[in-house]
């Protein structure tokens, strides 16, 4: 399996997925970003700066926590969490946002652009841009602006310009379209800091590399704590950055099972879901090849998830490849299961998870009772649920 760690190839492909489905002038811009990234990211100055920020600014390493009460309630496998919710800004997103902001600073960019769904990437990027002194502009669907109001307020406080997106479903996919259009007006001076392991090469690689700190830490921590590796790793998957961040360090560990959990929304038998790897087909979206939810003309379908960070019709190209070679399994949970996991984790462990992360918790709750107490599940608790509490309270009439 060691070849998995050498991906993508020089053209940005993971098998048949990824690449650059772009006009030639934009390919030149992306190749420049790749060349600059490959050059600067290997310097001691860049690595030392990033490591220092991870330690003193983000608060890394994030701990691993044994969820004893949840485990006892479910029976079966012991459940652990990699506590990315404890990071500065409340999620794993800060890991790659700092890297992207440092790269943009190195390249002399005049503005950093991005999309956001749940607002976690937006807050993390606004934070990183404030730190390095580059103007930040975030495009966000009007539905998500209303739903994730606490994160919108944080972005404004951090000095970020927020562009409301009113087209289409007014959610994440439309925010990506809007941000990309603005980026195309001046790709030489602007830097599009993509918020997941999606988009044209080199972004799936770059974001994966920055997020791999999660799995590197987790592998060492779990061996120290348990004297063995986890039986199962688990993370939610929209674009897929938090899951890839956890999985990467374990790809060669053949006895470690890996599971990505997608949003089934209102049900896989409806059109109100975002289960891309479960029900999608091969195609291209936003400058790269991947599985995506598309119509007969190859146009992206409207998608839905209770978790704003997961309602995207595509998925990271590395996830597509890992699905095809059966190294990672992908399943889905619906809104009801997600909300149940959200409440159970909150009331049994005092951990209020992001709705995105609650999808992974929900699937772990399904399978743990059928496993042995000697077995373990390590979940990437990718974010905390501060942003979701008002929405959940209204939804459940609390």
Secondary structure, 3 states (H helix, E strand, C coil): CHHHHHCCCCCCEECCEECCCCCHHHHHHHHHHHHHHHHHCCCHHHHHHHHHHHHHHHCCCCCEEECHHHHHHHCCCEEEEECHHHCCCCECHHHHHHHHHHHHHHCCCCEEEEEECCCHHHHHHHHHHHHHCCEEEEEEEHHHHHHCHHHHHHHHHCCCEEEEECCCCCCHHHHHHHHHHHHHCCCCCEEECCCCCCCCCCHHHHHHHHHCHHHHHHHHHHHHHHCCCCCEEEEECCCCHHHHHHHHHHCCCCCCEEEEEEEEECCCCCCCCCCHHHHCEEEEECCEEEEECECCCCCECCCCCCCHHHCCCCCCHHHHHHHHCCCCEEEEEEHHHHHHHHHHHHHHHCCCECHHHHHHHHHHHHHHCCCCCCCEEEEECCEECHHHHHHHHHHHCC
